[in-house]
Amino acid sequence: GLGYQIHDFVGLEARFGYATLGGKYDKIKSQKVNLFEANINLMINLTNIIFGVNSSRKIDVIPHIGIGQVQSRGRVEYHDGKIVSFGYEDYDAPYNNNALVDGMVQVNEYYSKPYGGGIGNRIVSGTIPMGIDLSYNFNDRIKFHFDYVVTYTDTDRLDAVPAGYHYDWFTSLQFRFQMKLSARKKAPS
């Protein structure tokens, strides 16, 4: 990602990622889902707010919240042979053996569009990522980050297994390396 430190307490960061999703379900034989994610986050350095700014501090705690999108595609095969697919260009291929009605495919009790306007006809959904970043300041220019993120989506089909009554969430653990292009200038003593 790319970031900008607005103040010692506040920063903005744009993040980009690719992931695969999976889960265990009783009725599902196989599940294959992948996604691209992009978001922008407001970062608040709690350590600087609570303890004051200290350039020699090694550990920072930085919660963040943002807004973004995820572009996903997936295929699920049920034990009964039914295959549900979305986000692929070949949406009318034989694996969609469900009833097509006005370009919509029946999944459980409701209909959903099997392709979207994203990269490679992926389904595009809005997201709200939120998390906590623990960073280790190795020196003035290099930081290591351990970030736990929980992301809310505005879709029930991100995992290709629609429940019909709630939207999907997903979590991620991120390990990042940060290098500043220029070191901070120290004030003369």
N, C-alpha and C positions, 0 to 999 in steps of 0.2 A: 504494500500500500504506500500511499504518500501522505505526509502529514505536515501540519504547520502549527507551531507553538505560538499562540496569540499572546499569552501572558504566562507568568510562572504557574498560574493555577488552571488555565484553560487552554485547550488545543482542539484542532479539528484533524480528523484523519479519514482518508478515503481508503477503503479496503476492497480487494478483489480476491476471489477464490474459486476453486473447483472442488467438488466433493462427490462422494457416492453415499447413498443411504441404504440401510437394510434393517430388517427387523424379523421377529419370529411371530408367526401367526398360525393358528391351528388349521385353517382351511387353505393355506397357500403352499404350493409346491416350490415355487421359485419367485424371487423378486429382484428386479434390477432397476435402480434409479440413479441418475447422475444429474448434477446441477452446476450452473455457474452462478456466482453471487457477487453483487457489487453494492456497497453502501457507504454512507458518510456518517461519521460518529462525532459527537461532542464528548471530549475527554476532560474530566475534572480531576486534578491532582489533589487528592484528599490529604496526602502526607504534607504537602506544602501549605495547605489551608490550616491544618491542625497544629503542626509543629513549626511553621515558618519555612521560608526558603533557605536551603542549605546545600550549596553546590558540592559538598563532600559527602552527602548522604548516599549510601549504597542502595537502599531499597525504597521504592515508591509504590504506593497503592493508588490505582487510577480507575475508578468506575467510568463506564461510558454507556451512552445510548445513542441510537441513530435511526436512520431511515434508508431504505434501499429496495432492491428487487432481487428475485431469484428466478432463473430460467431453468426449467427442469423438463426431463423426459423420463419415462419409465415403462416397464412391462412387468406384468404379474401373471403367473400361471397358477390357477387353482387346481386342487387335486381332482376336481370333476372334469378337467380338461378345458374349462373356460379360460380364455386369455384376454386380459384387458391391457391396452396399450395407449399411451398418450405422448404427445410431443415429438412424434416422428413424422416425416414427410409422407410415408406410405400408409396413411391412416386408414385407407380402405383395403389394405392387404388382408389375406385370409385369416391372420391371427385375430382380427377384430370380428369374431364370430357372434358378436352381440348385435341386436337390432339397431340399425342406423335410422334415425328419424331426423330429417332436416339437417344432416351433417353432424348430428349429436349421437353419441354412443351411450347405450344404457349401462350404467354401472350400479349394481344393487338396485335401489328403488328410484334413482334419479338419473337424469341425463347430463352428460358433460361433453364439452367439445374436445375431440381427441387430438387436436393440433392447435398451435398458437402462433403468435407473431414474433417470437423470439428467434435467437440464433438457431438455424436449422429447424424451424417450426416448433421450437420448444414453447412450453406454456410459461407465461410471464406472470409472476405473483409479487405483490408488495410484501416487504418485510420490515420488522422493527427489531434490530439486534440490540441486546443489552448485556453487559457483562462487567467483569472486574479483571484488570490487568495488573499483574505484579511484575515490576521491572527491577532489574539489577543493573546498576550503573557501574560498568567495568572501568571506565575512565571518562574524560570530558567528551569524547566523541562516540563511544561505543556503549550500547545498552543491549541486554538480553531480556526478552519479554516472555512471560507465561500468562496466557490469557484464556479465561473461561467465558464462553459466550452462549447465551440462550437467545434463540431467534424465533419470534412469532411471525407466522405467515398468514396472508389473507385467503388461504385456500385449504380445502379439506383433502386434496389429492396429491400433495407433494410426495408422499410415500407410495403413491399409486394404489392405496388401500383406503378409499373413502369410507368414513364412518357415518356421514350424513348428519351429524349433530354438533361437531366442533371443528375448529380450524387446527392445522398442524403446527407443531413447534419442533425445532431441532436444536441440538446442542453441539458445541465443538470445543476442542482444546487446541489452542494455537501456540506454537513456539515461534518466536520471531527474533530476528537480529536487526538492530538499528544502528546506522552509522551516520552521524551528522557530517554534512559536507564541509563545514568549517567549525573549528572548536570555539567555544565561548572565550572571549577575551576577559582575562581576570583584571579586576580593578587594581590599580597600583597600591601597594601597601605603604 
